[in-house]
Every structure is written in structure tokens, then in C-alpha cells.
Amino acid sequence: MADIYCPKCAEPWDIYELHDVDGLTFDEARAKFTREGCETFGNKCTGDDELSEYARLKAQASAVLMDLSPHPDDWAADMADFDLMMGL
């Protein structure tokens, strides 16, 4: 399973969920996810206030990766590297 992470709260989502967003193409869902995170899938984002330091770093890293590449596969691969780098 390739996970992408909400840029606001670091909630993991399966990359293939982007194909199943009602009324949106994959590219539209991808763009919306980079802006709105969990809300793309109809879920309320937990927000930054309740995050651990690790989750906050993961959300920030996810947001940066989304700025660097429009490809969710890149986000998933780089976030796997992030976990390795953090010792998880």
C-alpha cells in the first residue's frame, strides 16, 4: 500500500483513494488533496493543534513534497524514505 499523507494533519491515505473522489478526476483530486488534505475525502482534518511533534514534521514534509512534485507516487516514495530517515 502506498500512503500519501495529509499536508495538514499527516493522516495516511492510500494513494488509490484519489481515483475514487466523487465528481473529480484523479488530477483534480490530487490538486484538491494538496490544498485541503483529508477534506478531499469528506473527512474532517484533525488540524495542527492536536499533533505530536513527529506528526507535525510529517505533515510539513508532505506539504513540501507536494510543492516539489505533482505526482502522488513521488510523495509516497519520499514519505517512505522520511520514515526510514526518522528511524521508523
HTML snippet that shows the backbone in 3Dmol.js (N, CA, C, O; Angstrom):
<script src="https://3Dmol.org/build/3Dmol-min.js"></script>
<div id="view" style="width:600px;height:400px;position:relative"></div>
<script>
const pdb = `
ATOM      1  N   MET A   1       0.848  -1.181   0.000  1.00  0.00           N
ATOM      2  CA  MET A   1       0.000   0.000   0.000  1.00  0.00           C
ATOM      3  C   MET A   1       0.891   1.241   0.000  1.00  0.00           C
ATOM      4  O   MET A   1       1.794   1.370   0.827  1.00  0.00           O
ATOM      5  N   ALA A   2       0.633   2.120  -0.908  1.00  0.00           N
ATOM      6  CA  ALA A   2       1.384   3.371  -0.989  1.00  0.00           C
ATOM      7  C   ALA A   2       0.586   4.460  -0.288  1.00  0.00           C
ATOM      8  O   ALA A   2      -0.519   4.803  -0.709  1.00  0.00           O
ATOM      9  N   ASP A   3       1.149   4.991   0.770  1.00  0.00           N
ATOM     10  CA  ASP A   3       0.453   6.025   1.517  1.00  0.00           C
ATOM     11  C   ASP A   3       0.913   7.408   1.094  1.00  0.00           C
ATOM     12  O   ASP A   3       2.091   7.655   0.835  1.00  0.00           O
ATOM     13  N   ILE A   4      -0.061   8.292   1.036  1.00  0.00           N
ATOM     14  CA  ILE A   4       0.202   9.716   0.937  1.00  0.00           C
ATOM     15  C   ILE A   4      -0.327  10.302   2.235  1.00  0.00           C
ATOM     16  O   ILE A   4      -1.216   9.721   2.857  1.00  0.00           O
ATOM     17  N   TYR A   5       0.195  11.422   2.643  1.00  0.00           N
ATOM     18  CA  TYR A   5      -0.138  11.966   3.957  1.00  0.00           C
ATOM     19  C   TYR A   5      -0.741  13.349   3.836  1.00  0.00           C
ATOM     20  O   TYR A   5      -0.294  14.181   3.047  1.00  0.00           O
ATOM     21  N   CYS A   6      -1.770  13.574   4.640  1.00  0.00           N
ATOM     22  CA  CYS A   6      -2.427  14.870   4.666  1.00  0.00           C
ATOM     23  C   CYS A   6      -1.394  15.951   4.997  1.00  0.00           C
ATOM     24  O   CYS A   6      -0.632  15.807   5.954  1.00  0.00           O
ATOM     25  N   PRO A   7      -1.365  17.027   4.216  1.00  0.00           N
ATOM     26  CA  PRO A   7      -0.401  18.091   4.485  1.00  0.00           C
ATOM     27  C   PRO A   7      -0.771  18.943   5.697  1.00  0.00           C
ATOM     28  O   PRO A   7      -0.015  19.833   6.085  1.00  0.00           O
ATOM     29  N   LYS A   8      -1.929  18.672   6.295  1.00  0.00           N
ATOM     30  CA  LYS A   8      -2.359  19.438   7.468  1.00  0.00           C
ATOM     31  C   LYS A   8      -2.211  18.649   8.759  1.00  0.00           C
ATOM     32  O   LYS A   8      -1.843  19.212   9.790  1.00  0.00           O
ATOM     33  N   CYS A   9      -2.502  17.318   8.713  1.00  0.00           N
ATOM     34  CA  CYS A   9      -2.506  16.548   9.959  1.00  0.00           C
ATOM     35  C   CYS A   9      -1.717  15.244   9.874  1.00  0.00           C
ATOM     36  O   CYS A   9      -1.625  14.519  10.865  1.00  0.00           O
ATOM     37  N   ALA A  10      -1.150  14.934   8.717  1.00  0.00           N
ATOM     38  CA  ALA A  10      -0.338  13.730   8.496  1.00  0.00           C
ATOM     39  C   ALA A  10      -1.136  12.430   8.527  1.00  0.00           C
ATOM     40  O   ALA A  10      -0.552  11.354   8.660  1.00  0.00           O
ATOM     41  N   GLU A  11      -2.445  12.508   8.407  1.00  0.00           N
ATOM     42  CA  GLU A  11      -3.261  11.287   8.322  1.00  0.00           C
ATOM     43  C   GLU A  11      -2.875  10.536   7.047  1.00  0.00           C
ATOM     44  O   GLU A  11      -2.825  11.135   5.972  1.00  0.00           O
ATOM     45  N   PRO A  12      -2.598   9.217   7.154  1.00  0.00           N
ATOM     46  CA  PRO A  12      -2.241   8.466   5.950  1.00  0.00           C
ATOM     47  C   PRO A  12      -3.468   8.101   5.119  1.00  0.00           C
ATOM     48  O   PRO A  12      -4.527   7.772   5.655  1.00  0.00           O
ATOM     49  N   TRP A  13      -3.304   8.166   3.822  1.00  0.00           N
ATOM     50  CA  TRP A  13      -4.351   7.779   2.869  1.00  0.00           C
ATOM     51  C   TRP A  13      -3.715   6.909   1.802  1.00  0.00           C
ATOM     52  O   TRP A  13      -2.579   7.145   1.392  1.00  0.00           O
ATOM     53  N   ASP A  14      -4.441   5.914   1.361  1.00  0.00           N
ATOM     54  CA  ASP A  14      -3.962   5.101   0.250  1.00  0.00           C
ATOM     55  C   ASP A  14      -3.991   5.954  -1.011  1.00  0.00           C
ATOM     56  O   ASP A  14      -4.975   6.641  -1.284  1.00  0.00           O
ATOM     57  N   ILE A  15      -2.931   5.904  -1.758  1.00  0.00           N
ATOM     58  CA  ILE A  15      -2.813   6.727  -2.961  1.00  0.00           C
ATOM     59  C   ILE A  15      -3.972   6.499  -3.933  1.00  0.00           C
ATOM     60  O   ILE A  15      -4.375   7.413  -4.653  1.00  0.00           O
ATOM     61  N   TYR A  16      -4.503   5.281  -3.951  1.00  0.00           N
ATOM     62  CA  TYR A  16      -5.567   4.947  -4.903  1.00  0.00           C
ATOM     63  C   TYR A  16      -6.907   5.580  -4.540  1.00  0.00           C
ATOM     64  O   TYR A  16      -7.830   5.591  -5.355  1.00  0.00           O
ATOM     65  N   GLU A  17      -7.018   6.107  -3.320  1.00  0.00           N
ATOM     66  CA  GLU A  17      -8.234   6.823  -2.925  1.00  0.00           C
ATOM     67  C   GLU A  17      -8.475   8.032  -3.832  1.00  0.00           C
ATOM     68  O   GLU A  17      -9.614   8.466  -4.002  1.00  0.00           O
ATOM     69  N   LEU A  18      -7.410   8.567  -4.405  1.00  0.00           N
ATOM     70  CA  LEU A  18      -7.558   9.725  -5.290  1.00  0.00           C
ATOM     71  C   LEU A  18      -8.369   9.393  -6.537  1.00  0.00           C
ATOM     72  O   LEU A  18      -8.926  10.288  -7.173  1.00  0.00           O
ATOM     73  N   HIS A  19      -8.436   8.117  -6.887  1.00  0.00           N
ATOM     74  CA  HIS A  19      -9.234   7.693  -8.043  1.00  0.00           C
ATOM     75  C   HIS A  19     -10.727   7.651  -7.725  1.00  0.00           C
ATOM     76  O   HIS A  19     -11.554   7.636  -8.637  1.00  0.00           O
ATOM     77  N   ASP A  20     -11.076   7.632  -6.440  1.00  0.00           N
ATOM     78  CA  ASP A  20     -12.459   7.398  -6.027  1.00  0.00           C
ATOM     79  C   ASP A  20     -13.169   8.616  -5.463  1.00  0.00           C
ATOM     80  O   ASP A  20     -14.231   8.475  -4.857  1.00  0.00           O
ATOM     81  N   VAL A  21     -12.623   9.793  -5.643  1.00  0.00           N
ATOM     82  CA  VAL A  21     -13.266  11.010  -5.145  1.00  0.00           C
ATOM     83  C   VAL A  21     -14.406  11.365  -6.097  1.00  0.00           C
ATOM     84  O   VAL A  21     -14.186  11.633  -7.278  1.00  0.00           O
ATOM     85  N   ASP A  22     -15.622  11.363  -5.565  1.00  0.00           N
ATOM     86  CA  ASP A  22     -16.806  11.616  -6.392  1.00  0.00           C
ATOM     87  C   ASP A  22     -16.733  12.955  -7.110  1.00  0.00           C
ATOM     88  O   ASP A  22     -16.439  13.989  -6.511  1.00  0.00           O
ATOM     89  N   GLY A  23     -17.004  12.907  -8.398  1.00  0.00           N
ATOM     90  CA  GLY A  23     -17.097  14.118  -9.202  1.00  0.00           C
ATOM     91  C   GLY A  23     -15.776  14.729  -9.616  1.00  0.00           C
ATOM     92  O   GLY A  23     -15.757  15.779 -10.258  1.00  0.00           O
ATOM     93  N   LEU A  24     -14.655  14.083  -9.257  1.00  0.00           N
ATOM     94  CA  LEU A  24     -13.350  14.638  -9.611  1.00  0.00           C
ATOM     95  C   LEU A  24     -12.515  13.614 -10.363  1.00  0.00           C
ATOM     96  O   LEU A  24     -12.575  12.416 -10.085  1.00  0.00           O
ATOM     97  N   THR A  25     -11.742  14.097 -11.311  1.00  0.00           N
ATOM     98  CA  THR A  25     -10.756  13.236 -11.954  1.00  0.00           C
ATOM     99  C   THR A  25      -9.607  13.016 -10.971  1.00  0.00           C
ATOM    100  O   THR A  25      -9.528  13.681  -9.938  1.00  0.00           O
ATOM    101  N   PHE A  26      -8.730  12.091 -11.297  1.00  0.00           N
ATOM    102  CA  PHE A  26      -7.562  11.839 -10.460  1.00  0.00           C
ATOM    103  C   PHE A  26      -6.748  13.119 -10.273  1.00  0.00           C
ATOM    104  O   PHE A  26      -6.353  13.443  -9.153  1.00  0.00           O
ATOM    105  N   ASP A  27      -6.498  13.843 -11.356  1.00  0.00           N
ATOM    106  CA  ASP A  27      -5.698  15.070 -11.260  1.00  0.00           C
ATOM    107  C   ASP A  27      -6.391  16.149 -10.440  1.00  0.00           C
ATOM    108  O   ASP A  27      -5.736  16.882  -9.699  1.00  0.00           O
ATOM    109  N   GLU A  28      -7.706  16.253 -10.566  1.00  0.00           N
ATOM    110  CA  GLU A  28      -8.454  17.226  -9.759  1.00  0.00           C
ATOM    111  C   GLU A  28      -8.408  16.837  -8.285  1.00  0.00           C
ATOM    112  O   GLU A  28      -8.246  17.696  -7.419  1.00  0.00           O
ATOM    113  N   ALA A  29      -8.550  15.547  -8.001  1.00  0.00           N
ATOM    114  CA  ALA A  29      -8.485  15.072  -6.614  1.00  0.00           C
ATOM    115  C   ALA A  29      -7.088  15.293  -6.034  1.00  0.00           C
ATOM    116  O   ALA A  29      -6.949  15.683  -4.875  1.00  0.00           O
ATOM    117  N   ARG A  30      -6.059  15.045  -6.837  1.00  0.00           N
ATOM    118  CA  ARG A  30      -4.683  15.270  -6.400  1.00  0.00           C
ATOM    119  C   ARG A  30      -4.473  16.736  -6.032  1.00  0.00           C
ATOM    120  O   ARG A  30      -3.912  17.046  -4.981  1.00  0.00           O
ATOM    121  N   ALA A  31      -4.926  17.626  -6.900  1.00  0.00           N
ATOM    122  CA  ALA A  31      -4.768  19.058  -6.643  1.00  0.00           C
ATOM    123  C   ALA A  31      -5.544  19.481  -5.395  1.00  0.00           C
ATOM    124  O   ALA A  31      -5.054  20.275  -4.592  1.00  0.00           O
ATOM    125  N   LYS A  32      -6.748  18.951  -5.241  1.00  0.00           N
ATOM    126  CA  LYS A  32      -7.552  19.283  -4.063  1.00  0.00           C
ATOM    127  C   LYS A  32      -6.884  18.761  -2.794  1.00  0.00           C
ATOM    128  O   LYS A  32      -6.877  19.443  -1.769  1.00  0.00           O
ATOM    129  N   PHE A  33      -6.320  17.547  -2.859  1.00  0.00           N
ATOM    130  CA  PHE A  33      -5.654  16.975  -1.691  1.00  0.00           C
ATOM    131  C   PHE A  33      -4.473  17.832  -1.257  1.00  0.00           C
ATOM    132  O   PHE A  33      -4.231  17.981  -0.060  1.00  0.00           O
ATOM    133  N   THR A  34      -3.741  18.394  -2.198  1.00  0.00           N
ATOM    134  CA  THR A  34      -2.605  19.243  -1.828  1.00  0.00           C
ATOM    135  C   THR A  34      -3.061  20.508  -1.104  1.00  0.00           C
ATOM    136  O   THR A  34      -2.317  21.063  -0.295  1.00  0.00           O
ATOM    137  N   ARG A  35      -4.278  20.962  -1.392  1.00  0.00           N
ATOM    138  CA  ARG A  35      -4.817  22.175  -0.748  1.00  0.00           C
ATOM    139  C   ARG A  35      -5.578  21.862   0.533  1.00  0.00           C
ATOM    140  O   ARG A  35      -5.433  22.569   1.530  1.00  0.00           O
ATOM    141  N   GLU A  36      -6.391  20.805   0.513  1.00  0.00           N
ATOM    142  CA  GLU A  36      -7.361  20.572   1.579  1.00  0.00           C
ATOM    143  C   GLU A  36      -7.125  19.315   2.402  1.00  0.00           C
ATOM    144  O   GLU A  36      -7.787  19.115   3.420  1.00  0.00           O
ATOM    145  N   GLY A  37      -6.198  18.468   1.982  1.00  0.00           N
ATOM    146  CA  GLY A  37      -5.896  17.265   2.749  1.00  0.00           C
ATOM    147  C   GLY A  37      -7.093  16.351   2.915  1.00  0.00           C
ATOM    148  O   GLY A  37      -7.779  16.034   1.943  1.00  0.00           O
ATOM    149  N   CYS A  38      -7.344  15.924   4.145  1.00  0.00           N
ATOM    150  CA  CYS A  38      -8.394  14.948   4.463  1.00  0.00           C
ATOM    151  C   CYS A  38      -9.771  15.349   3.950  1.00  0.00           C
ATOM    152  O   CYS A  38     -10.585  14.485   3.625  1.00  0.00           O
ATOM    153  N   GLU A  39     -10.034  16.625   3.876  1.00  0.00           N
ATOM    154  CA  GLU A  39     -11.351  17.098   3.447  1.00  0.00           C
ATOM    155  C   GLU A  39     -11.658  16.693   2.007  1.00  0.00           C
ATOM    156  O   GLU A  39     -12.820  16.689   1.603  1.00  0.00           O
ATOM    157  N   THR A  40     -10.631  16.353   1.231  1.00  0.00           N
ATOM    158  CA  THR A  40     -10.824  15.853  -0.130  1.00  0.00           C
ATOM    159  C   THR A  40     -11.697  14.610  -0.123  1.00  0.00           C
ATOM    160  O   THR A  40     -12.477  14.384  -1.049  1.00  0.00           O
ATOM    161  N   PHE A  41     -11.564  13.803   0.929  1.00  0.00           N
ATOM    162  CA  PHE A  41     -12.290  12.540   1.027  1.00  0.00           C
ATOM    163  C   PHE A  41     -13.536  12.646   1.904  1.00  0.00           C
ATOM    164  O   PHE A  41     -14.134  11.633   2.267  1.00  0.00           O
ATOM    165  N   GLY A  42     -13.919  13.866   2.240  1.00  0.00           N
ATOM    166  CA  GLY A  42     -15.117  14.074   3.044  1.00  0.00           C
ATOM    167  C   GLY A  42     -14.895  13.897   4.534  1.00  0.00           C
ATOM    168  O   GLY A  42     -15.859  13.783   5.290  1.00  0.00           O
ATOM    169  N   ASN A  43     -13.645  13.873   4.969  1.00  0.00           N
ATOM    170  CA  ASN A  43     -13.331  13.732   6.387  1.00  0.00           C
ATOM    171  C   ASN A  43     -12.877  15.067   6.953  1.00  0.00           C
ATOM    172  O   ASN A  43     -12.286  15.888   6.251  1.00  0.00           O
ATOM    173  N   LYS A  44     -13.157  15.266   8.213  1.00  0.00           N
ATOM    174  CA  LYS A  44     -12.685  16.470   8.888  1.00  0.00           C
ATOM    175  C   LYS A  44     -11.234  16.249   9.299  1.00  0.00           C
ATOM    176  O   LYS A  44     -10.895  15.239   9.916  1.00  0.00           O
ATOM    177  N   CYS A  45     -10.413  17.180   8.957  1.00  0.00           N
ATOM    178  CA  CYS A  45      -9.000  17.111   9.304  1.00  0.00           C
ATOM    179  C   CYS A  45      -8.852  17.408  10.794  1.00  0.00           C
ATOM    180  O   CYS A  45      -9.508  18.308  11.317  1.00  0.00           O
ATOM    181  N   THR A  46      -7.990  16.653  11.476  1.00  0.00           N
ATOM    182  CA  THR A  46      -7.811  16.865  12.910  1.00  0.00           C
ATOM    183  C   THR A  46      -7.155  18.201  13.211  1.00  0.00           C
ATOM    184  O   THR A  46      -7.331  18.754  14.297  1.00  0.00           O
ATOM    185  N   GLY A  47      -6.407  18.714  12.263  1.00  0.00           N
ATOM    186  CA  GLY A  47      -5.781  20.018  12.451  1.00  0.00           C
ATOM    187  C   GLY A  47      -4.455  19.935  13.168  1.00  0.00           C
ATOM    188  O   GLY A  47      -4.091  18.895  13.717  1.00  0.00           O
ATOM    189  N   ASP A  48      -3.752  21.018  13.158  1.00  0.00           N
ATOM    190  CA  ASP A  48      -2.384  21.092  13.654  1.00  0.00           C
ATOM    191  C   ASP A  48      -2.290  21.105  15.176  1.00  0.00           C
ATOM    192  O   ASP A  48      -1.275  20.672  15.723  1.00  0.00           O
ATOM    193  N   ASP A  49      -3.303  21.583  15.868  1.00  0.00           N
ATOM    194  CA  ASP A  49      -3.224  21.750  17.319  1.00  0.00           C
ATOM    195  C   ASP A  49      -3.070  20.441  18.080  1.00  0.00           C
ATOM    196  O   ASP A  49      -2.481  20.425  19.160  1.00  0.00           O
ATOM    197  N   GLU A  50      -3.590  19.340  17.534  1.00  0.00           N
ATOM    198  CA  GLU A  50      -3.595  18.067  18.244  1.00  0.00           C
ATOM    199  C   GLU A  50      -2.445  17.151  17.835  1.00  0.00           C
ATOM    200  O   GLU A  50      -2.426  15.990  18.243  1.00  0.00           O
ATOM    201  N   LEU A  51      -1.501  17.624  17.056  1.00  0.00           N
ATOM    202  CA  LEU A  51      -0.459  16.767  16.510  1.00  0.00           C
ATOM    203  C   LEU A  51       0.739  16.626  17.433  1.00  0.00           C
ATOM    204  O   LEU A  51       1.122  17.565  18.131  1.00  0.00           O
ATOM    205  N   SER A  52       1.326  15.428  17.421  1.00  0.00           N
ATOM    206  CA  SER A  52       2.612  15.234  18.080  1.00  0.00           C
ATOM    207  C   SER A  52       3.680  15.934  17.240  1.00  0.00           C
ATOM    208  O   SER A  52       3.427  16.321  16.099  1.00  0.00           O
ATOM    209  N   GLU A  53       4.851  16.091  17.803  1.00  0.00           N
ATOM    210  CA  GLU A  53       5.936  16.738  17.057  1.00  0.00           C
ATOM    211  C   GLU A  53       6.276  15.939  15.799  1.00  0.00           C
ATOM    212  O   GLU A  53       6.525  16.518  14.742  1.00  0.00           O
ATOM    213  N   TYR A  54       6.286  14.612  15.914  1.00  0.00           N
ATOM    214  CA  TYR A  54       6.576  13.768  14.746  1.00  0.00           C
ATOM    215  C   TYR A  54       5.513  13.946  13.667  1.00  0.00           C
ATOM    216  O   TYR A  54       5.849  14.089  12.492  1.00  0.00           O
ATOM    217  N   ALA A  55       4.239  13.940  14.047  1.00  0.00           N
ATOM    218  CA  ALA A  55       3.156  14.110  13.068  1.00  0.00           C
ATOM    219  C   ALA A  55       3.229  15.487  12.422  1.00  0.00           C
ATOM    220  O   ALA A  55       2.972  15.627  11.226  1.00  0.00           O
ATOM    221  N   ARG A  56       3.576  16.499  13.203  1.00  0.00           N
ATOM    222  CA  ARG A  56       3.708  17.853  12.651  1.00  0.00           C
ATOM    223  C   ARG A  56       4.829  17.886  11.600  1.00  0.00           C
ATOM    224  O   ARG A  56       4.663  18.480  10.535  1.00  0.00           O
ATOM    225  N   LEU A  57       5.960  17.253  11.899  1.00  0.00           N
ATOM    226  CA  LEU A  57       7.057  17.181  10.931  1.00  0.00           C
ATOM    227  C   LEU A  57       6.647  16.412   9.680  1.00  0.00           C
ATOM    228  O   LEU A  57       7.007  16.787   8.564  1.00  0.00           O
ATOM    229  N   LYS A  58       5.894  15.335   9.874  1.00  0.00           N
ATOM    230  CA  LYS A  58       5.456  14.522   8.739  1.00  0.00           C
ATOM    231  C   LYS A  58       4.491  15.313   7.852  1.00  0.00           C
ATOM    232  O   LYS A  58       4.575  15.241   6.626  1.00  0.00           O
ATOM    233  N   ALA A  59       3.587  16.057   8.461  1.00  0.00           N
ATOM    234  CA  ALA A  59       2.654  16.886   7.690  1.00  0.00           C
ATOM    235  C   ALA A  59       3.414  17.963   6.916  1.00  0.00           C
ATOM    236  O   ALA A  59       3.113  18.226   5.751  1.00  0.00           O
ATOM    237  N   GLN A  60       4.399  18.582   7.566  1.00  0.00           N
ATOM    238  CA  GLN A  60       5.192  19.608   6.891  1.00  0.00           C
ATOM    239  C   GLN A  60       5.998  19.015   5.739  1.00  0.00           C
ATOM    240  O   GLN A  60       6.089  19.616   4.668  1.00  0.00           O
ATOM    241  N   ALA A  61       6.580  17.843   5.955  1.00  0.00           N
ATOM    242  CA  ALA A  61       7.340  17.180   4.889  1.00  0.00           C
ATOM    243  C   ALA A  61       6.425  16.829   3.724  1.00  0.00           C
ATOM    244  O   ALA A  61       6.801  16.988   2.563  1.00  0.00           O
ATOM    245  N   SER A  62       5.233  16.355   4.033  1.00  0.00           N
ATOM    246  CA  SER A  62       4.268  16.014   2.987  1.00  0.00           C
ATOM    247  C   SER A  62       3.902  17.244   2.165  1.00  0.00           C
ATOM    248  O   SER A  62       3.836  17.176   0.938  1.00  0.00           O
ATOM    249  N   ALA A  63       3.667  18.360   2.832  1.00  0.00           N
ATOM    250  CA  ALA A  63       3.319  19.599   2.128  1.00  0.00           C
ATOM    251  C   ALA A  63       4.460  20.048   1.211  1.00  0.00           C
ATOM    252  O   ALA A  63       4.216  20.493   0.089  1.00  0.00           O
ATOM    253  N   VAL A  64       5.695  19.934   1.684  1.00  0.00           N
ATOM    254  CA  VAL A  64       6.846  20.315   0.861  1.00  0.00           C
ATOM    255  C   VAL A  64       6.952  19.411  -0.363  1.00  0.00           C
ATOM    256  O   VAL A  64       7.185  19.890  -1.473  1.00  0.00           O
ATOM    257  N   LEU A  65       6.781  18.107  -0.162  1.00  0.00           N
ATOM    258  CA  LEU A  65       6.856  17.174  -1.297  1.00  0.00           C
ATOM    259  C   LEU A  65       5.782  17.471  -2.332  1.00  0.00           C
ATOM    260  O   LEU A  65       6.016  17.334  -3.533  1.00  0.00           O
ATOM    261  N   MET A  66       4.610  17.875  -1.871  1.00  0.00           N
ATOM    262  CA  MET A  66       3.526  18.218  -2.793  1.00  0.00           C
ATOM    263  C   MET A  66       3.865  19.466  -3.599  1.00  0.00           C
ATOM    264  O   MET A  66       3.449  19.598  -4.750  1.00  0.00           O
ATOM    265  N   ASP A  67       4.619  20.379  -2.995  1.00  0.00           N
ATOM    266  CA  ASP A  67       5.074  21.568  -3.725  1.00  0.00           C
ATOM    267  C   ASP A  67       6.144  21.214  -4.762  1.00  0.00           C
ATOM    268  O   ASP A  67       6.234  21.847  -5.814  1.00  0.00           O
ATOM    269  N   LEU A  68       6.949  20.198  -4.454  1.00  0.00           N
ATOM    270  CA  LEU A  68       8.061  19.832  -5.329  1.00  0.00           C
ATOM    271  C   LEU A  68       7.656  18.964  -6.514  1.00  0.00           C
ATOM    272  O   LEU A  68       8.306  18.993  -7.560  1.00  0.00           O
ATOM    273  N   SER A  69       6.580  18.190  -6.352  1.00  0.00           N
ATOM    274  CA  SER A  69       6.184  17.271  -7.422  1.00  0.00           C
ATOM    275  C   SER A  69       4.664  17.161  -7.495  1.00  0.00           C
ATOM    276  O   SER A  69       4.002  17.103  -6.458  1.00  0.00           O
ATOM    277  N   PRO A  70       4.105  17.132  -8.694  1.00  0.00           N
ATOM    278  CA  PRO A  70       2.662  16.941  -8.838  1.00  0.00           C
ATOM    279  C   PRO A  70       2.260  15.463  -8.838  1.00  0.00           C
ATOM    280  O   PRO A  70       1.085  15.148  -9.026  1.00  0.00           O
ATOM    281  N   HIS A  71       3.217  14.557  -8.632  1.00  0.00           N
ATOM    282  CA  HIS A  71       2.957  13.126  -8.761  1.00  0.00           C
ATOM    283  C   HIS A  71       2.830  12.440  -7.399  1.00  0.00           C
ATOM    284  O   HIS A  71       3.810  12.360  -6.659  1.00  0.00           O
ATOM    285  N   PRO A  72       1.637  11.946  -7.059  1.00  0.00           N
ATOM    286  CA  PRO A  72       1.438  11.268  -5.780  1.00  0.00           C
ATOM    287  C   PRO A  72       2.375  10.081  -5.558  1.00  0.00           C
ATOM    288  O   PRO A  72       2.719   9.786  -4.413  1.00  0.00           O
ATOM    289  N   ASP A  73       2.795   9.396  -6.616  1.00  0.00           N
ATOM    290  CA  ASP A  73       3.756   8.300  -6.454  1.00  0.00           C
ATOM    291  C   ASP A  73       5.064   8.808  -5.847  1.00  0.00           C
ATOM    292  O   ASP A  73       5.679   8.125  -5.029  1.00  0.00           O
ATOM    293  N   ASP A  74       5.482   9.995  -6.246  1.00  0.00           N
ATOM    294  CA  ASP A  74       6.688  10.593  -5.671  1.00  0.00           C
ATOM    295  C   ASP A  74       6.487  10.884  -4.189  1.00  0.00           C
ATOM    296  O   ASP A  74       7.378  10.638  -3.376  1.00  0.00           O
ATOM    297  N   TRP A  75       5.313  11.408  -3.842  1.00  0.00           N
ATOM    298  CA  TRP A  75       5.040  11.722  -2.431  1.00  0.00           C
ATOM    299  C   TRP A  75       5.146  10.462  -1.586  1.00  0.00           C
ATOM    300  O   TRP A  75       5.774  10.467  -0.527  1.00  0.00           O
ATOM    301  N   ALA A  76       4.527   9.380  -2.059  1.00  0.00           N
ATOM    302  CA  ALA A  76       4.509   8.128  -1.302  1.00  0.00           C
ATOM    303  C   ALA A  76       5.924   7.578  -1.122  1.00  0.00           C
ATOM    304  O   ALA A  76       6.296   7.173  -0.021  1.00  0.00           O
ATOM    305  N   ALA A  77       6.703   7.561  -2.184  1.00  0.00           N
ATOM    306  CA  ALA A  77       8.068   7.032  -2.105  1.00  0.00           C
ATOM    307  C   ALA A  77       8.933   7.878  -1.175  1.00  0.00           C
ATOM    308  O   ALA A  77       9.684   7.347  -0.357  1.00  0.00           O
ATOM    309  N   ASP A  78       8.823   9.181  -1.305  1.00  0.00           N
ATOM    310  CA  ASP A  78       9.636  10.060  -0.471  1.00  0.00           C
ATOM    311  C   ASP A  78       9.205  10.017   0.990  1.00  0.00           C
ATOM    312  O   ASP A  78      10.044  10.168   1.877  1.00  0.00           O
ATOM    313  N   MET A  79       7.928   9.816   1.259  1.00  0.00           N
ATOM    314  CA  MET A  79       7.481   9.708   2.649  1.00  0.00           C
ATOM    315  C   MET A  79       7.945   8.393   3.262  1.00  0.00           C
ATOM    316  O   MET A  79       8.187   8.335   4.468  1.00  0.00           O
ATOM    317  N   ALA A  80       8.075   7.343   2.469  1.00  0.00           N
ATOM    318  CA  ALA A  80       8.652   6.093   2.972  1.00  0.00           C
ATOM    319  C   ALA A  80      10.107   6.342   3.374  1.00  0.00           C
ATOM    320  O   ALA A  80      10.569   5.838   4.398  1.00  0.00           O
ATOM    321  N   ASP A  81      10.820   7.116   2.569  1.00  0.00           N
ATOM    322  CA  ASP A  81      12.193   7.492   2.908  1.00  0.00           C
ATOM    323  C   ASP A  81      12.231   8.348   4.171  1.00  0.00           C
ATOM    324  O   ASP A  81      13.152   8.224   4.978  1.00  0.00           O
ATOM    325  N   PHE A  82      11.234   9.213   4.344  1.00  0.00           N
ATOM    326  CA  PHE A  82      11.149  10.058   5.541  1.00  0.00           C
ATOM    327  C   PHE A  82      11.076   9.181   6.787  1.00  0.00           C
ATOM    328  O   PHE A  82      11.772   9.437   7.769  1.00  0.00           O
ATOM    329  N   ASP A  83      10.232   8.144   6.752  1.00  0.00           N
ATOM    330  CA  ASP A  83      10.117   7.243   7.902  1.00  0.00           C
ATOM    331  C   ASP A  83      11.444   6.549   8.192  1.00  0.00           C
ATOM    332  O   ASP A  83      11.826   6.400   9.352  1.00  0.00           O
ATOM    333  N   LEU A  84      12.147   6.127   7.145  1.00  0.00           N
ATOM    334  CA  LEU A  84      13.456   5.497   7.341  1.00  0.00           C
ATOM    335  C   LEU A  84      14.447   6.478   7.949  1.00  0.00           C
ATOM    336  O   LEU A  84      15.217   6.127   8.843  1.00  0.00           O
ATOM    337  N   MET A  85      14.420   7.703   7.457  1.00  0.00           N
ATOM    338  CA  MET A  85      15.326   8.730   7.950  1.00  0.00           C
ATOM    339  C   MET A  85      15.053   9.041   9.428  1.00  0.00           C
ATOM    340  O   MET A  85      15.973   9.336  10.191  1.00  0.00           O
ATOM    341  N   MET A  86      13.787   8.969   9.811  1.00  0.00           N
ATOM    342  CA  MET A  86      13.409   9.267  11.194  1.00  0.00           C
ATOM    343  C   MET A  86      13.578   8.050  12.104  1.00  0.00           C
ATOM    344  O   MET A  86      13.327   8.129  13.306  1.00  0.00           O
ATOM    345  N   GLY A  87      14.006   6.925  11.525  1.00  0.00           N
ATOM    346  CA  GLY A  87      14.257   5.733  12.327  1.00  0.00           C
ATOM    347  C   GLY A  87      13.032   4.898  12.605  1.00  0.00           C
ATOM    348  O   GLY A  87      13.001   4.149  13.582  1.00  0.00           O
ATOM    349  N   LEU A  88      12.005   5.014  11.751  1.00  0.00           N
ATOM    350  CA  LEU A  88      10.784   4.226  11.963  1.00  0.00           C
ATOM    351  C   LEU A  88      10.665   3.124  10.947  1.00  0.00           C
ATOM    352  O   LEU A  88       9.699   2.361  10.974  1.00  0.00           O
TER     353      LEU A  88
END
`;
const viewer = $3Dmol.createViewer("view");
viewer.addModel(pdb, "pdb");
viewer.setStyle({}, {cartoon: {color: "spectrum"}});
viewer.zoomTo();
viewer.render();
</script>
